Structures are given as structure tokens and as C-alpha cells.
Amino acid sequence: MSILPRKAAWSMRVIRLVCSVRTNATFTQSYSTPITASSTSSLRLDSYFEASASDQVYSNNRRINSLIKSGDLNHALKVFDEMLVYDVVTYNMLISGHGRFGLRKQAFHLYMEMVSQGIRESASTLSSVLGICTDAGLYREGVQVHCGWSRSGLA
């Protein structure tokens, strides 16, 4: 059992993992399987950091969701601004949250930002954005969104 704070314990695991990869040695911990540096060590390290990033996105998405549900959209936006990695779920929550609070044009701008970031839309995105376009009177933009999705096979 570790007595280090959670963040420090995580940092120590990363440092030990990197050191074991660099020294081409095997490092064993009681809570994990042995890590052996080999020709696939960079793949293991990449997948470790990728899993860590997805855990971070999931955690932040949960925070954003609870903040929006409690009516604190400004704090949810602060969490979003601090995030280094986003996904479609993050944007869907913020788009629907803006729509719920009557900030429909800002919601549409968030959708445009999501598209410009290269994040692929989902069916939930389509539903939220088309409803927001209708409520805000953005009919031309709604038709463009729907036509774009029809061409891509999403709608």
C-alpha cells in the first residue's frame, strides 16, 4: 500500500516506467505485471499515456456533466478550458448545456469549433445542433449541417 498522495503515486509510476524503458530492464511492482523494455516498449508507453489521457477526459467529462446539471455552466466552461484533450462527449455536453440555458448561438459556435478541431460528430450531436438551430432561428445553418451529415452518411 502506498502512502504517497494519489497524484504523487501516479507520477512515481510514470517515472519508474520511463526509467525501465530507458535502461532496458525489468521493473516489477506489487500492483502491476512486470514491465519489460523491448522493441515494443514505445508502444507500451504510448498506450499507457493514451489510457491515462482517456481516463482524464472521462473524469473531466463527469465533472462538466455534474456542473451543467447543477446549473453552473461558467464553471463547466472553466473545466473545459483547462482540458488538454477533448472528445465528442465533451462537446455534446457543452452544446446541449448551452442550448438548455438559452445560449443557442454560442452552442452553434461550439459545434463549429468541434468540427474545426476534427472531432467527428455523433447522432447525439446531430440531434442537439439541429434542435438548437431551430430554436435560435438559424435555419440556413441547420440545413447546411443536415446536408453535410446526409452526404457523409450520418443522417
C-alpha positions in Angstrom: 0.0 0.0 0.0 1.3 3.4 -1.0 1.4 6.2 1.4 2.0 8.8 -1.3 -0.8 11.1 -2.3 -2.6 9.8 -5.4 -1.0 12.3 -7.8 2.5 11.6 -6.4 2.0 7.8 -6.6 0.9 8.2 -10.3 3.9 10.3 -11.0 6.2 7.8 -9.5 4.7 5.0 -11.6 5.3 7.1 -14.7 8.9 7.8 -13.7 9.6 4.2 -13.0 8.0 3.1 -16.3 10.1 5.6 -18.3 13.3 4.6 -16.4 12.6 0.9 -17.0 12.1 1.5 -20.7 15.3 3.6 -21.0 17.5 1.2 -19.1 16.2 -1.9 -20.9 15.5 -3.5 -17.6 12.5 -5.2 -15.9 10.6 -3.5 -13.2 8.1 -5.3 -11.0 5.5 -3.7 -8.7 3.1 -5.4 -6.5 0.1 -3.8 -8.2 1.1 -4.5 -11.8 2.6 -7.1 -14.1 6.3 -6.8 -14.9 7.2 -4.2 -17.5 10.0 -5.3 -19.8 11.7 -2.9 -22.2 11.8 -4.3 -25.7 11.3 -3.3 -29.2 7.6 -2.8 -28.3 8.3 -0.6 -25.3 7.5 2.6 -27.1 4.1 1.1 -28.0 3.5 0.2 -24.4 4.5 3.6 -23.2 2.2 5.2 -25.9 -0.7 3.1 -24.9 -0.1 3.8 -21.2 -0.2 7.6 -21.8 -3.2 7.2 -24.2 -5.1 5.3 -21.5 -4.2 7.9 -19.0 -5.4 10.7 -21.3 -8.7 8.9 -21.9 -9.1 8.5 -18.1 -8.5 12.2 -17.7 -11.1 13.0 -20.4 -13.6 10.7 -18.8 -13.0 12.3 -15.4 -13.3 15.8 -16.7 -16.5 14.9 -18.7 -18.1 13.7 -15.5 -17.2 17.0 -13.8 -18.6 19.0 -16.7 -21.8 16.9 -16.7 -22.4 17.4 -13.0 -21.7 21.2 -13.2 -24.1 21.6 -16.1 -26.8 19.6 -14.3 -26.3 21.8 -11.2 -26.7 24.9 -13.4 -23.1 26.1 -13.2 -22.3 26.5 -16.9 -19.5 29.0 -16.3 -17.5 26.6 -14.1 -18.1 23.8 -16.6 -16.6 26.1 -19.3 -13.5 26.7 -17.0 -13.0 23.0 -16.7 -13.3 22.7 -20.5 -10.8 25.5 -21.0 -8.3 23.7 -18.7 -8.6 20.4 -20.6 -5.8 19.4 -22.9 -7.8 16.7 -24.7 -11.4 16.7 -25.7 -13.8 14.2 -27.3 -17.2 14.2 -28.9 -18.9 13.6 -25.5 -17.3 16.7 -24.1 -18.6 18.9 -26.9 -22.0 17.2 -26.8 -22.4 18.1 -23.2 -21.4 21.7 -23.7 -23.5 22.1 -26.8 -26.6 20.7 -25.1 -25.8 22.7 -21.9 -25.6 25.9 -23.8 -28.9 25.1 -25.6 -30.6 24.3 -22.2 -29.6 27.7 -20.8 -30.8 29.6 -24.0 -27.3 30.3 -25.3 -28.1 28.8 -28.7 -25.7 30.9 -30.9 -22.8 30.0 -28.5 -23.8 26.4 -28.7 -23.7 26.5 -32.5 -20.2 28.2 -32.3 -19.1 25.3 -30.1 -20.3 22.9 -32.7 -18.3 24.7 -35.4 -15.2 24.7 -33.1 -15.7 20.9 -32.7 -15.8 20.4 -36.4 -12.8 22.6 -37.0 -10.9 20.6 -34.4 -11.5 17.4 -36.5 -13.7 15.7 -33.9 -16.2 13.5 -35.6 -19.9 14.2 -34.8 -22.3 11.6 -33.4 -26.0 11.2 -33.7 -26.4 13.0 -30.4 -24.5 15.9 -31.9 -26.9 16.0 -34.8 -30.0 16.0 -32.5 -28.7 18.8 -30.3 -27.4 21.0 -33.1 -30.5 20.7 -35.3 -32.7 21.5 -32.3 -30.6 24.5 -31.3 -30.6 25.8 -34.9 -34.4 25.5 -35.0 -34.8 27.3 -31.6 -32.3 30.1 -32.5 -33.7 30.7 -36.0 -30.5 29.5 -37.6 -32.4 27.7 -40.4 -29.8 28.1 -43.1 -27.0 26.8 -40.8 -29.3 23.9 -39.7 -29.9 23.0 -43.4 -26.1 23.1 -44.0 -25.4 20.9 -41.0 -28.1 18.4 -42.1 -26.9 18.3 -45.7 -23.3 17.8 -44.7 -24.3 14.9 -42.5 -26.5 13.4 -45.2 -23.6 13.5 -47.6 -21.3 11.8 -45.0 -23.9 9.1 -44.2 -24.5 10.1 -40.6 -28.1 11.4 -41.1 
